[in-house]
Amino acid sequence: DSGVTQTPKHLITATGQRVTLRCSPRSGDLSVYWYQQSLDQGLQFLIQYYNGEERAKGNILERFSAQQFPDLHSELNLSSLELGDSALYFCASSIAGGGRAYNEQFFGPGTRLTVL
Amino acid sequence: SQQGEEDPQALSIQEGENATMNCSYKTSINNLQWYRQNSGRGLVHLILIRSNEREKHSGRLRVTLDTSKKSSSLLITASRAADTASYFCATDRTGGFKTIFGAGTRLFVKA
C-alpha cells in the first residue's frame, strides 16, 4: 500500500459525459501527479501540482483539467469524453516538487475509466 | 515524444536466469529511476540513480547509468516468477520538473 488513494476504482460512462477522478496523496507529500495509461500510448504524464499550484504540464488535453485543493487532495476532471479516453488514470505523489530534488513518486492503485 | 525508451519491449526467461532491460533517453538528466508495475496496478519505485553515479545496487537489482550514451540498464539477477511485471525507466530532466516515463519492458519469468 503506497498511501496514495484514488476513487473511484472503476468508472463506466458514455461519450460526451464528464467525470471527476479524485486523489489523496500520502501524508506529508506536497506534489500530486496525474498520468494516463492506455495500451497504445503507454504511461503519459498529464499534469503536476505542487502545494496547490500547477508545476508542470504534459500531454493533457484541453478537455481535461485538474486542481489541487488546500488539503492537498487533487481532482482530475475529464469532459466531453471520447472512446479514446478509456484508460487507467494514475495519481502519484511525492514530497518534493521536482527539478533538482530527489523525486521518488508513490502511485495510487488507479482509476479504470471505460467510455462506451 | 517519450524521453525514455526501453528495450526489449518484452522479455521471457526461465526462473533463475538474469534479466537485463535497457533504457535510452534524449536530454540531460538529474536522475533516472526504475519502476515496476504488476498488471493493472500502480507503479512501484525500485531504484534511483543520480546523474553523477555510474552503478547502484539494491538486493537483486543492479542499475548502471552511462550519461555519455544517455542510457541505463536494469539487471535482475536470479529471477523469480514473482518478478513477472512491466518495468519502466523514468527520467527527471535537467532544468525541468516533469518525470518522463518510457514505454516499459514486459518481463515474463517462467517457473
Interface residues (C-beta under 8 A of the other chain):
Chain A: S2 V4 Y33 Y35 G42 L43 F45 Q48 R55 A56 G58 L88 F90 A92 G97 G98 G99 R100 Y102 N103 E104 Q105 F106 F107 G108 P109 G110 R112
Chain B: Q2 N30 N31 Q33 Y35 G40 R41 G42 L43 V44 H45 L48 F88 A90 D92 G95 G96 F97 K98 T99 I100 F101 G102 A103 G104
